[in-house]
């Protein structure tokens, strides 16, 4: 790991040292990965500081480390470690101060002050996700408990099992060891959840392995739970009250890993890729966290 990681200056902050250790542990120790931490540069006579600069096959990334401890009022939960992040939001583990067993996931939608249009889009995404999920009680769909205002933006509070792991990470770790029975169970469970949602006129519109949690992985109680509904919609005639309009800008609310899984009509890519999560006819390869590679059948001569 020391070959790929260069710590220029030791950090004086404990939370920053923890974050750097977290990154260093997960950085692959082979070419072309490289990272430089805590260094300064001179530009036009002024000194700039960089927390981490990472070079990878997907590009060069400038990492800014932040510490945002705090309390979300209303549900009175204390924010803990960062769980995940995506376009416009960050997810934090949280617990109730009076009950250490009351685990929560708090999604904070950061609203940039400099861009009113982007701020409005992110605020609508938070409100849409809450309106879609608040009335839902299904073991395969994450339950939104409340929506509050945090100093950084809207804060959405979800139920959380501390054992849960993202499906793409789960497949990276265990995909090669899954039996045929496990693979079929995975597809069946997700298909049943999606069918139940569609029966209530509830659509996700950007489903991918990144938007699925594996709860209690590797145990008899293992189940799958769909998250990230900020792109979703709810049509009329549902058993839930009211309709919820979906965004016309799905591609602006997802990350690059999810984009290949969009249905063609929602993707701006000139050659969109269908996946096993968006097409039932593509369920032959349900145990990879990467989009399926679909080829046209060869013509017979």
N, C-alpha and C positions, 0 to 999 in steps of 0.2 A: 504493500500500500504506500510505503514511503517514496517509491519511485514515481507514483502518480500524484502524490500530494505534497505541496510545498507550503509550509506555514512560515510566512515571512516575519510576522510579529506575533508574540503571544497575546491573547486577549486578557483584559483585566476584568471582564464581566463573566460571572458564572453561567448565566443563561446563554451568552454567546459561545462560551467554551463548550457547553452541552450541544448547541446547534452545530458547531463545527465538528464535534466528535460524531454526531449523527450522520453528517454528510460524508465524513472520511470513511466511516465504517461501510457505507453503501456504495462508495465509488469503486467501480471495477479496477482491478490492479493490472491492467494490460493496455496496450495501445488500441486506439488513439486517445484514451482518457487521460486528462491532466487537470489539476486544480491548483490554484494559488490563493492562499487565504491571508487576510489582514495585511494588505499592502497599500502603499500610497503612490500617486503619480502626479507629475507636474504638468499643468496645461495653462498656457497663457498667463504664467506668473502665479497661478493659484494652485493649491494642493488639494487633490481629490483623494478620497478614501474608498477602498473596495473591500467588502467583506469576503466574498469568494468569487473567483472567476473560473468557470468550468468549461473545458473543451471536451466535446463528445462527438460521436458520429452524426448526431442530429443538429449540431451547431455549437456556437459559443454562447454561454449563458452567464449573465451577471446576477449574482445572488445577493439580495439585501436581507439581512437578518433583523427581525423585529421581535420585541417582547411585549405582548399585549395581555398581561394578566388583568383580571377584573371580574366584575360581577354583573350578570344580566338581571336587571330588576324585573319584578313581576313573578318570574318563576324562581328567582333567588338562587341561581346556580353559580358556582365558581368555575371560571375557565381554567383549564389545565393545558395539556400539551396539544400541539397542532396535529390533527389527524389527516387532513387532506386539504387540497385547494384546487380551485378551478377558475374559469373565467369569471371574474368579478366577486368571488367569494373565498372564504377560508372556513374550514370546519375544525372546531376545537372539542376535545373531550371536556366534559363538565360533570360535576357532582353537586348534589344538594348539600349545603353546609351542615345540615342537621341529620343527614343520612348518607353515609358513604356508599351505600348500596344502590342509591338512586342515580343511576348513570344516565347521562344525556349527551347528545351531539348538538352543539350549537353552531349554526351556520351564520356567519356574519358577512353580509353583502356590503363590501366597501363601496361607498358612493363618492366618486371624485368631484371635488368642488370646482375644478377648472372646466369641466365639460358637462353642461346642464343636460344635453341630450343623452349622454352616456349615463349620467346619474338617474335620469328618468327611466331609462331602459332597465337598469339594474334594480331600481325600486319596484318596477312592475314585475320583474322576474321573481323577486322575493314574495310579493303579494300573491302572484299567480300560484307559486308553489304551495304557499300556505292554504289558499282557498281550495286547491285541488286535494290536498292531503288531510286537512283537518277533520272532515267527516268520515274518512276511510278507516275502517277497522278490518285489516286483513293481514294474516301472518306473513304474506309475501310482499307487502308494500309498507314502506316506512311510514310511521305515524307522526304527523306534525302536531305538537302539543300546544304551541303558542308562538306568537310573533310579537317581538318587542323592539324598542329603539335602543340601539347601542350608540356610543359616541362616534363610532366609525360607520354606522349605517344600520339597516334593518337586521335584526337577529332572530333567526328562526330556530326554535327548540324542538328537537326530535327525541323520541325514545332511542335508547342505545343499549346494545349488549356488548360488554367489554371484550368479548371473544371474537367479534366480527372482523372480517378481513375482506378487502375488495376482491372480486372474482378474478380479475386479471392477475393480481398478485398470487392468489390461490392457485391458479392454473400454472403460473410460472414455477411455483414451488412443488405442486403435486400432480400436475396434469399428466405427466408421463407414467405415473403409477396408478392412475384411475382405471378401474376395470370397466368392461363394457356395460355392466349393470350400473355402475356409478355414472357413466356418461349419459346413458339413457335416462336415468333418474334426474340428472341435472336438467336436461332438455325438457323432460316431462313436467317437472315442478315449475320451471319458468313459463312454459307454455300454458299451464293451467292458471297461473297468476295473471298472465297477459290476457287470456280469454275471459277471466273473471272481471278484469278491469274494463275490457272492451264491452262486455255485457252491460256495464254501467256507464257506457259512453265516455270512459276515461281512457285517454291515449297519452303515451309517453313522448313519442315522436323523435327520440334520440337514444334509443336503447342500445347499449353495448356492454361488454364485460366490465367496463369501468363504472357502470351505473347499477351494479349488482353487488350486494354484500353476502358473504357466506357466514352464517351465524352458527357458532359452535362447530367449527369444521372438524371432521374426522370422528365425530361422535354419533351415536344413534339419533340424537336430537338435531342433527345438522339440517339446516334449511336455508333457503335463498330469499333475499329481500331486496326489492327494487327501490333505488333511490334516484336523486337528481331529476325531479319532475318539473323543474323551472321552465322547460321547453314545452310542457304538456298542454292539454286542453280537455274540456269536458263539454260534451254536446247536450242539446236539449233532449228531454225525455228520459233523463237519468233518474235513478232513485235518490240521488243527492240533490239538494236544492240549488237551482240556478245553473246557468251556463258559465263557463270560464273560457274566454277567448285565448287561443294559442298565439304565440308570437309569430310574426312573419319573418323574423330574423333568427331562425334556429341556429344558423352557422356562427352567429356572434355570441352565443351562450354556451358553446361547447369548445373543448380543446381539440388539438390536432389529432390525438389518439382516437377520439370518438368520431371525427369527421368521416372516415371511410365507411362507417357503419350506417350513415344516413341513407334513406331511400333516395333514388335518383331525383325525384321531383323536389327534394329538400336540399340537395347538395349542389353547390356551385362548381364542384369539380367537373372537368370535361369528361372524365372517365370514372364515375362513381363506382365504388365496390360494394356489392351486397354482401351481407354476412349472415351467419347462422342465426343471428339474433333478430334480423329483420325480415327474413324470408324462410318460411317453414320448409321450403324445398331445398334449403342449403344446410340442413341439420346433419350432414354426414361428418362434419368436423367440429363438434361442439366443445372440444377440449383444448383449444388454443386461445390465448389472449390476443392474437393477431387476427386481422381480417382474413377471411378465407380467400384463396386465390382462385377465382372463377374463370374458367376458360370455355370458349365456345366449342361445341363438339365438332370433330373433324367431319367433313363431308365425305360420303362414300362415293367411290368411283365405280 
